[in-house]
């Protein structure tokens, strides 16, 4: 069920006896898994809101009030343009707008590294 830690003992020759000596690392020198690593399975089912804003448009209120069913709003982005991808309102990546099997999608092209909050 659990993977065993790899054997990290190093071998060398004992200068006094001329025989092979095995050096076993101390408990302190072994790297323990971080608490984050141990808790990851606990959050696998947590839902997050992922947003990819495909574009924006500006129009006067008068034009907005005239719109009805079937109106088309042209956005400022095209297929192939780069957009921001956010999780819970925090930008985490940039992506490229694509069409795959007649559906709009976004291919992640860059992950954004966040500095400490």
N, C-alpha and C positions, 0 to 999 in steps of 0.2 A: 504494500500500500504506500509506504513512504520510500523515497529514494534514499539510499545510503550516501553519506558524504564521501567524496572521492578520497582515496588514501593519499595524504599529502606528506607522508614521511619521506625524508631524504636520506639517501645512502651515501656513505663515504668510507674511508679507511681509517681505523683507529691508529694513531701514530705509535702508541705504546705496544699494542698487540699485533699490529699488521693485519688484523682481521677486519672484515666489513663491519661497520657500525651503522646502526639505524637510529636516526634522530627523529623523534616524534614531537610534533608541535605541541606546545602547551595549550591548555583550554583558552587562555587569554589571547593567544595568537590566532586562534580560529575565528573566522568572521561569522558572527551569528546573524541570522536573517533579521532584517529590520522589522519593526512592528508594522510598517506599511505593507511589507511583503506578506506577513502573516494574516493581515486583515483584508486583503484584496478579495478573496472569495465572498466575504460578507457583503460586499457592495455590488456584486455582479448583476443583481436584479433591480438596482435602483434606476429609475427612469430619469433621463435628462432631456431638456429641450434643446434641440439642435436647430440653429437658424442659418440660412444662407440667403441673404438678400439679393435677389436676382436683378434688381434695378430700382430706380426711383423716377418719378416724373413730377413736374411742377405745372400747375394750371390755376387759373383764376377760379374763385368760388363760383362765379356765374357759369363757367363751363362745367364745373362739377355738378351744379344743380340741374343742368340740362341732360346729364347722362342718365341712361336707363339700361334696361336689359339689352345686351348685345353690343354695348359701347366698348370700344377698344382703347386701352390706355397704352401708349407707346412708352417703353422704358428706355433708360439711357445706356443699357448694356446689350451686347450682342453675343451670339454663340462664339465661344473662344475667349471671351473677356475673363479677366480675373476678378473674383469677388471674395469678400470676407466670410468666414465660417465661424459661428459663435456657439458656445454651449453656455446656457444660463447667463446670457448677455456678456460673456467674456470671450474675446476673440482668441481662437485656438489655432486657426489655420487659414490658408488662402487656397482657393480652388478655381478651377476653370469650368465655365458653363459649357455643358455638352448636351447632345441629344443621343440617347441610346434606346433603340427599339421604340421610337416615337414618344419617349418620355424625357423630360428635362432632368438633368442630373448634374452633379458637380464632382469633378475629379480633384482630389486633394493634391496640390503641387508643392505646398510648403507648410510645415508645422511651425507654429510660433512658439518660441521659448519664452516663458514668463519668468521675470525676475521676481524675487521675494515680495510678498505683499505685506 
